[in-house]
Each structure stands twice: as structure tokens, then as C-alpha cells.
Amino acid sequence: MDSAKWYIDRGGKYLGPYSWEQLNELVQKGEIKPEDMIWNRDENLRDRADQIAGLFSSQEKEMIGRDAEVLPDYRKNRNVILAILAMGAALILIIVVSVLIRNLF
């Protein structure tokens, strides 16, 4: 990653190129926010800064403190939420069908 060229996308305007070390320095100085888009031309990678492995891992816990451990990551819980919604929809369907069957017979 050290020789890779990294760019910061700020509203369609690309800043850089930066080395991996320079990116980490910018994170530590607070000049790169988690929601900033980062692009790596060599690896054809474009993602939010907080999704780039190793970029915010240690810095984020220092900045947020204990709240980072307490607050849920809703992206990881999306499957659980979808499963609960599916079960709720199935329960409603069972109730509706049972009421219809009772009324018909």
C-alpha cells in the first residue's frame, strides 16, 4: 500500500496523490473525515474513508472513545432487521388467512 497513489474526492474534485502514510497523517490531523470518499487508482478502489481497512481503525476509537463500542453498527445488523420484518409479515399473513378461513367455513 505504501507505493499506491491515494486520492481524496471532495465533491468531484480530487486531491492528491497521497501515499498511505500521508493519508494516515491527514486522518490524525482530522483533515480526512470518515465520510470522505477515498480513491486508489492502482487498486481500482473507491470507498468511504471509514470503510478503507486500517485507515480509521485506531484513530476512530481514540476520537469516539467508549461510544464506538456501545453504538451498534446498523449495516451489520441489517440481516437481523430484515429477518424480523419478514417474520412480522409472515405472522400478519397467518392471522389474515386464519380470519378468512374462519369466516368462510
Order of alpha helices (4+ residues) and beta strands (2+ residues): beta-beta-alpha-beta-beta-alpha-alpha-alpha
